[in-house]
């Protein structure tokens, strides 16, 4: 019985760590996509004035 509980504890811990890693990866990818989407946006006053 104790081996079963030990396996459940180790398996549950591994799944919890994997879940946290997946959530962190998802958040980093969303942030990276947002930064890349806004990378080439310029403020309107840079486009309205001609170059000197």
N, C-alpha and C positions, 0 to 999 in steps of 0.2 A: 504494500500500500504506500509506503513512504517513497518508493521509486516512482510511482505514478504521480504523486504530488510534486516530487522534484522535477519530473519531466514537464508537468503542467506549468510550474513556476518558471522554469527556464524557457519554455516555449512561449509563454505569455510575455515574458520580458523581451524576448527577441522580436515578437510581433509588435510590441509597444515601441521599441526602438526603431523598427522599420517604418512604422506608421509616422513617427515624428520626423524621420528622414524624408519620407515622401511629402509630407506637408511642407517642410522647409524647402525642398526642391521646387515644389509647385509655386510657392510664394516668390522664390528667387527668379523663376522663369517669368512669372507675371510682371515682376518689377523690371526685369531686363527688357521684356517686350514693350512695356510702357516707356522706358527710357529711349529705346530705339525708335519708337513711334514719334517721340517729341524731339528727336535729335536734330532734325532738319527744319524745325519750325523757327522762323524768325519773327521778331516783333514787327508789327505793321509799319512802324515809322522807318525801319530800315528799307522796306520795299517801296515806300511812297516817295522817298527822296532820291534824286539821281546822284551818281557818283561825282565827286568834285574833280 
